[in-house]
Structure formats: C-alpha cells, structure tokens
Amino acid sequence: MTVQIPKTILITGATGELGQALALYYAAPDVHLFLQGRQQDKLEQVATRCRLREAKVTVVILELTDIVALQQWVNHTLSLDIPDLVIANAGININHGTAQRGEQWAEIDALLDVNIKATFALVNALVPLFRARGLGQLALISSLAAYYGLPVTPSYCASKAAIKVYGEAMRGWLADEGIHINVVMPGYIDSPMAEAMPGPKPFMITAEAAAQKIAHGLAKNHARITFPLPLNIGTWWLMVLPASWSQLILKKLHYGG
Ligand SMILES: NC(=O)c1ccc[n+]([C@@H]2O[C@H](COP(=O)([O-])OP(=O)(O)OC[C@H]3O[C@@H](n4cnc5c(N)ncnc54)[C@H](OP(=O)(O)O)[C@@H]3O)[C@@H](O)[C@H]2O)c1
C-alpha cells in the first residue's frame, strides 16, 4: 500500500526506539522533520540517517516537562512552520521495582509529568495553530495497556489510559474542523522500555514494523491504531469482562505483580 507522506512532521522522543523508527520511516526528499529529544549526540545520529534519505531535519533539544519552554517553542518557532503531522511519542515507564517494593512517588510524579502533562501541553499548544489553519494531524502514542490496568505497571497504564481518553475526546471535538487526532495503542515493541517491563511480552514486534503500522493507520486517519491483533483482542476483553475475571486472568498469565 502506498502511504501519502505528510510534508512537515514533528516527532517527540525521536532518540527512542519507536521515535527513531518513525523518523526513518518518514524521512524522504521534500519532507521536513522536526526531531525532538534530550540527548544531543543520539538525536544528531538519527538526524544524519534521515538526511541520508534526503529529508530536511531540524533537531530540537527540549525537556518536554518544562511546560513553559515547550509552549514558547511551539508558539515562537513551530508556529513559523506548522507541521502537517505531530506524533507525541515521548514517554517513560516505571514498575514496582525489585522485590515488589512498589512504585515510588518521585517516579510516579516524573512519569505523570512526561506521559500526561507534557503530552496534553503539546496538544493544547498546537490545537490553536491547527484550528487557525483548518488542518493538521496529531497522533498520541498510548498503549494497549490503556484498556485495563496491569498490576505490574499501575501508573504507566493509568497514564496511557489518560492519553487514550484525551485523544478520543479531542478527536470528537475537532473532527469537523479538518483536524485529525489519532490514538495509537501498540502492544510490545522491542525496545529498552519493553525490556525493562516485568511480565511476559507476547507478540512483540520490532520498532520498524510498529512505525509502518502507525504510518498506515495515520494515512487512513483511523481513530484508534491498535496492534498486534491478538493482543488487541485480549486486552480489549480484559476491559469488557467483569473486573474480577480480568484480575484472575492476569494473575494466571503472570502479570499479577
Ligand atoms: N516499547 C513498548 O513496548 C511500547 C508499547 C506501547 C507503547 N509504547 C510507547 O511508545 C513510546 C515510545 O516508546 P519507546 O519504546 O520508543 O521508548 P524509549 O526508547 O525509552 O524512548 C522514549 C523517548 O521519550 C523521550 N523522553 C522521555 N522523557 C522525556 C522528557 N522528560 N523530555 C523529553 N523527552 C523525553 C526520550 O528522550 P531521551 O532519550 O532524550 O531521554 C526518548 O526519546 C512511549 O510513549 C511508550 O510509552 C511503547
């Protein structure tokens, strides 16, 4: 299938596994990529690989949890070259740690800042620009873990559920204004983040395969881009079954904590 490539694209978390794969997927002549990350060396390496594919690349070193800096960057710099597509991909994961000590507040606080506040702030800053232009697409990277809270990663699942619900609501609000909002719910993607997650990781796919699925879903403006299918069905059932059943299933599958 040929996918129509947007011409100006912002990808946050472009130093990460999925962010890099998305950047390389979209890198092509006549495409301008804004690649955001915090690690300059790593970001420059990704940028170089994208430039080899003849894309124009602007590297953006930005701490996304600095909301004022994020808003200023969107309003003063990005507003001069408004992207056709923004992929809010940056995110972190935490778990109960060794010996089930439980999530620590400092970690939870940091996770909420990156996964929820920074993502909402980015969307909130971009929407006025998109509305003024009557055009724009925003992909929010959630997770299949948003359907039902996994006991092994409570805060992460909750943060991804927040992104899912926010994205769905914003899509409904802006649908008639030519602004597309898509919620992306991947299963396990082979990356250090997935590696650090406790519990089994069935149907894991590569970041490259995930990037392709995301790009195809975005080209069709799917409200929800979910993959892989078996895990999508499984996690969806966890959401609709009585909670006591889901809890039992997760325990049997070793996601119990
Ligand atoms: N891997 C999976 O199995 C999986 C499954 C479902 C959904 N997802 C979601 O997919 C997205 C990408 O995951 P990944 O596996 O590619 O993770 P990753 O390799 O750990 O990449 C995470 C990215 O987020 C950036 N980031 C984190 N905190 C930041 C902050 N405070 N300010 C700016 N940037 C920050 C990192 O930048 P620096 O490198 O500069 O710190 C990095 O580029 C995440 O939203 C994740 O929740 C992943």
The ligand as an SDF file (V2000), in Angstrom:
LIG
                    3D

 48 52  0  0  0  0  0  0  0  0999 V2000
    8.1690   -0.2170   23.9030 N   0  0  0  0  0  0  0  0  0  0  0  0
    6.9400   -0.6890   24.0490 C   0  0  0  0  0  0  0  0  0  0  0  0
    6.7250   -1.9080   24.2170 O   0  0  0  0  0  0  0  0  0  0  0  0
    5.7660    0.2470   23.9740 C   0  0  0  0  0  0  0  0  0  0  0  0
    4.4640   -0.2840   23.9150 C   0  0  0  0  0  0  0  0  0  0  0  0
    3.3780    0.5690   23.8530 C   0  0  0  0  0  0  0  0  0  0  0  0
    3.5760    1.9410   23.8340 C   0  0  0  0  0  0  0  0  0  0  0  0
    4.8380    2.4450   23.8980 N   0  0  0  0  0  0  0  0  0  0  0  0
    5.0100    3.8890   23.8950 C   0  0  0  0  0  0  0  0  0  0  0  0
    5.7680    4.2670   22.7580 O   0  0  0  0  0  0  0  0  0  0  0  0
    6.5090    5.4520   23.0600 C   0  0  0  0  0  0  0  0  0  0  0  0
    7.9700    5.2390   22.6930 C   0  0  0  0  0  0  0  0  0  0  0  0
    8.4670    4.1360   23.4320 O   0  0  0  0  0  0  0  0  0  0  0  0
    9.9330    3.5180   23.1990 P   0  0  0  0  0  0  0  0  0  0  0  0
    9.8340    2.0740   23.4600 O   0  0  0  0  0  0  0  0  0  0  0  0
   10.4850    4.0080   21.9100 O   0  0  0  0  0  0  0  0  0  0  0  0
   10.7010    4.1700   24.4390 O   0  0  0  0  0  0  0  0  0  0  0  0
   12.1760    4.7320   24.5610 P   0  0  0  0  0  0  0  0  0  0  0  0
   13.0850    4.0370   23.6060 O   0  0  0  0  0  0  0  0  0  0  0  0
   12.5080    4.6810   26.0230 O   0  0  0  0  0  0  0  0  0  0  0  0
   12.0320    6.2700   24.1150 O   0  0  0  0  0  0  0  0  0  0  0  0
   11.4120    7.2110   24.9220 C   0  0  0  0  0  0  0  0  0  0  0  0
   11.6310    8.5920   24.3300 C   0  0  0  0  0  0  0  0  0  0  0  0
   10.9690    9.5670   25.1740 O   0  0  0  0  0  0  0  0  0  0  0  0
   11.8640   10.6360   25.3910 C   0  0  0  0  0  0  0  0  0  0  0  0
   11.6410   11.2770   26.6720 N   0  0  0  0  0  0  0  0  0  0  0  0
   11.4340   10.6650   27.8670 C   0  0  0  0  0  0  0  0  0  0  0  0
   11.3030   11.5820   28.8340 N   0  0  0  0  0  0  0  0  0  0  0  0
   11.4220   12.8010   28.2340 C   0  0  0  0  0  0  0  0  0  0  0  0
   11.3720   14.1390   28.7060 C   0  0  0  0  0  0  0  0  0  0  0  0
   11.1860   14.4230   30.0030 N   0  0  0  0  0  0  0  0  0  0  0  0
   11.5430   15.1590   27.8310 N   0  0  0  0  0  0  0  0  0  0  0  0
   11.7730   14.8800   26.5480 C   0  0  0  0  0  0  0  0  0  0  0  0
   11.8150   13.6380   26.0150 N   0  0  0  0  0  0  0  0  0  0  0  0
   11.6450   12.6130   26.8660 C   0  0  0  0  0  0  0  0  0  0  0  0
   13.2480   10.0010   25.3760 C   0  0  0  0  0  0  0  0  0  0  0  0
   14.1910   11.0080   25.1270 O   0  0  0  0  0  0  0  0  0  0  0  0
   15.6920   10.9090   25.7130 P   0  0  0  0  0  0  0  0  0  0  0  0
   16.2930    9.7060   25.0580 O   0  0  0  0  0  0  0  0  0  0  0  0
   16.3340   12.1230   25.2460 O   0  0  0  0  0  0  0  0  0  0  0  0
   15.5700   10.7670   27.1870 O   0  0  0  0  0  0  0  0  0  0  0  0
   13.0940    9.0020   24.2580 C   0  0  0  0  0  0  0  0  0  0  0  0
   13.3230    9.6280   23.0290 O   0  0  0  0  0  0  0  0  0  0  0  0
    6.2710    5.7460   24.5480 C   0  0  0  0  0  0  0  0  0  0  0  0
    5.2700    6.7210   24.6830 O   0  0  0  0  0  0  0  0  0  0  0  0
    5.8010    4.4120   25.0730 C   0  0  0  0  0  0  0  0  0  0  0  0
    5.0070    4.5420   26.2370 O   0  0  0  0  0  0  0  0  0  0  0  0
    5.9390    1.6370   23.9510 C   0  0  0  0  0  0  0  0  0  0  0  0
  1  2  1  0
  2  3  2  0
  2  4  1  0
  4  5  1  0
  4 48  2  0
  5  6  2  0
  6  7  1  0
  7  8  2  0
  8  9  1  0
  8 48  1  0
  9 10  1  0
  9 46  1  0
 10 11  1  0
 11 12  1  0
 11 44  1  0
 12 13  1  0
 13 14  1  0
 14 15  2  0
 14 16  1  0
 14 17  1  0
 17 18  1  0
 18 19  2  0
 18 20  1  0
 18 21  1  0
 21 22  1  0
 22 23  1  0
 23 24  1  0
 23 42  1  0
 24 25  1  0
 25 26  1  0
 25 36  1  0
 26 27  1  0
 26 35  1  0
 27 28  2  0
 28 29  1  0
 29 30  1  0
 29 35  2  0
 30 31  1  0
 30 32  2  0
 32 33  1  0
 33 34  2  0
 34 35  1  0
 36 37  1  0
 36 42  1  0
 37 38  1  0
 38 39  2  0
 38 40  1  0
 38 41  1  0
 42 43  1  0
 44 45  1  0
 44 46  1  0
 46 47  1  0
M  CHG  2   8   1  16  -1
M  END
$$$$
